[in-house]
């Protein structure tokens, strides 16, 4: 009976990591898009926008598994990827910002049952009002 209890406990733990990752990824995209919607048009160009959104995403996901204080960038081998774009004529001819955050959760590997990681992606689009 003990092996089944241990496997059940680990499965619940993995489910919790996934649930937290889903919520935190959505929040990271929403916070980055909210900042972009409130920023000036000059701040929404080039890598400045993406870097700022990356900082917000890392801050939001800092308590997620495999992030912590060791992740400082959204490039390279980082588990967090950020895409931030500004569209000068989006929905209803208003300028919009679109932020996509991808977070890769390292799961516990169960032989023959699950993969070792899960990629979570969330996008948020908001109108820019200056």
N, C-alpha and C positions, 0 to 999 in steps of 0.2 A: 504493500500500500504506500510505503514511503516514496518510492520512485514516482508514482503518479501524483502525489502531493507536491513533490519538488517540481516536476514538469508543469503542473497546473500553476504553481506560484510563479515560475519563470514566464509562462505564457501571459499571466496577468500583468507582470512587470513589463513585458514587451508591449502589451496593449496600452499600458499607461504611457510609455515612451512615445508611442505612435500618436496617441490622443493629444499629448502635450505638444508634440511636434506639429500636428495639424493646426492647433489653436495658435501657437506662437508664430508659425509661418504666415498665417492669415493676418495676425496682428502686425507683423513686421512689414508686410506689403501695404497694409492700410496706413500705418504710421508714415512710411516713406511717401506714399501717394498724398497724404494729408500735408506733409511738409512741402512737397512739390506744388500742390494746389495753392498754398499760401505764399510761396516764394516768388521773387521777382523774375521776370522773363530772362534776365541776364544770368541768374543762378541755375537756370534749367538747360544750359547748353554745355556740351562737352562732357568731360569726365567728372566735373565738379558735382553735378547732379547725382550721377551713379555712385560716386564715393560717399556723398552725404547719406544717400539712401542705404548704402552698405553699412555705414556706421550705425544707423538706426536699426537695421536688421540684426547686426551683431549684438547690439544692446538688448533687443527683444528676445533673441535666442540664446543669451548667455547662460541660462540655466538648463538649456536643453542638453541631452546626452551628446557627447563628442564635440561640444563647442567650448564652453567654459571661458577662461581668460586666455587660453592659448591661441584662439582664432582672432586675428587682427585685420584680416583682409578677405575679400570675396573672390579672390582669384587663386590660381595654382591648385593645391590639393585641399583647399578649404571645403568644408561640408556645406557652405552657404554660397549660393550664386545669386547675383542680383542683376536684373536688366531694368533700366529706367529710361523711358523715352518721353519726349515732349512732342506733341502734335499741335501745330498752330491752328488747324481748323478741324477739330474733332466733331463729336456729336453736337448737333444743333448749332453748328458753326462756331462753337466755343472752343478755345484752346483746351486741350486735355493733357494730363500726365498719366502714363501707364507704368505701373511698377509690378514686376514679376520677381518673386523670391522663390528659389528652389533650395530645399534643405534635404540633405541625405542623412537619414537616421541609421545608425549601425544597430542592427538587431542581433539578438542571440541566435546563433545558428543551430537549428535542430536538424540533424541528419534526415534526409528524405522528406522533410516537412516544409521548411521555409527557406527563403533566401537570406543572405547575411545582411542586406541593407534594403532600405525603402526610400525612394525619392518622392518627396512631397513638393508640389508646386502650386502656388497661389498667385493670382493676378488681381490687381485692383486698378480701376480707371476712374479718375475724378476730373471734373472741369476746373480749369484755372480761373480764378476770379481776381483780377488785379484792379 
